[in-house]
Amino acid sequence: MPRYFRILLFCTVLAFFSVLYVFSQLASSLETEGGLSERRAQRSNSRSDISGQEVKKVPGNEGPYEKDWNGRCKSSVSVSYWNPYWRDSPGVCGMSCLMESAFSSRYTVDKPGSVVQEVTRVEPMHLAVVACGFRLEETLTMLKSAVLFSSKPLQFHIFAEDELHSGFKEALDSWPAAFQAKFNHSMYPITFPSENAKEWKKLFKPCASQRLFLPLLLKDVDSLLYVDTDILFLQPVDEIWNFLSEFNSSQLAGMAPEHEEPRIGWYNRFARHPYYGKTGINSGVMLMNMTRIRAKHFKNDMTPVPLLWGEILMPLLQKYKLNITWGDQDLLNIIFHHNPEGLFVFPCQWNYRPDHCIYGSNCAAAEQHGVFVLHGNRGVYHNDKQPAFRAIYEAIQQYPFGGDLDGTLLQPLEEMLQDASHTYCGRVSHLFTKRLRQSISHLQAGPRRRA
């Protein structure tokens, strides 16, 4: 009998402590929910005025960090594959700021302290560029053209040699607050796989092959628009970003053809390696769904086994390095030759180069709709070979932020283009200004609609 009594006593004590544990957990949960509601109400009051309208925070420098368009901190230090955001000190967003700003929220109230609803903001458009050597000013002009016309927020990913970082930061910080509010930026060092770093860096132009590794370096970024430094946007980035929604289930990148006219094509006449389609593709403007790129197994001519993106790059270089002329662009042509289902091809007006006009106009889409994205390859922004291209570059470079777009950008450009009428590209200068004029009209109409 005493044995049964001891068992009963033990069970009673165990049940008592179990009940105590359940009540303690319930109390803790209620306390946490109450604190969370209080913090949300505090955030609501700090972000909204009494009428429920959001108080816009103007970006500026506060200590060693800057503010993005949501008032969050962003690190002024470089973040890279080797210096990831999770190693940053507390208060520094680094790469995590990209994801947090993408899903930042705005609160509205019907009376002070009462949260009614939470609205998720639009994810920023991610734009990447790689700059080395003397490309600082050219890259800044490209970024300026993106900021001028785009309506959605932009996230710039700038990969540059270490000595250029301070120049980028000083220039971007000097832009007016109204324009800084349209973008956020992160700086990165040039990073290649250590065992082959020198070989990758000297491939074609300095640092150009960095773009091949963006899916592996920017692991938290789902989609990205990569552009060369010599790109100018003549309309909002929003328009080319919208192509992502037109990708079918197998497409993971978008590029324009290298040529429209096979008789003057380079790849179909001279290439000693496989290339995409009839005339190849140009990688100066490359729209990427990087989540799909990281996940896909690519067919190739090196092994019957499909390879991941990180596995295919070095073997391709080793096999074709004696046969490629245009470096990383040739490697992309080889990849999409074997995986054509993965490529979305957009028309030539999204990557308009001197090749489209120096032998006569041979971009039919631009003749109909105008030039959307200008690509001044072969250094034409900085020499006298194509004065029409140089005129557009100088007009955007010299435009004063906040100035009248008609009087200080479009009209001076049209005057400079008249001096280029003796060249083939100058004779089709109306293609350059057609879309630009529409972009300016849209911007000017915006304030009137809001008024």
Helices and strands as residue ranges (DSSP letters): H 2-47, E 61-62, E 65-67, E 73-74, G 85-87, H 96-102, E 105-109, E 115-120, E 125-131, H 136-149, E 154-160, G 162-164, H 165-174, H 177-180, E 183-188, G 194-196, H 197-201, G 208-213, H 214-217, E 223-227, E 231-233, H 237-241, G 242-246, E 253-257, G 262-264, H 267-270, E 281-289, H 290-295, H 309-320, H 328-338, G 340-342, E 343-345, G 348-350, G 354-356, H 364-369, E 373-375, H 387-398, H 405-405, I 406-410, H 411-418, H 424-427, H 429-450
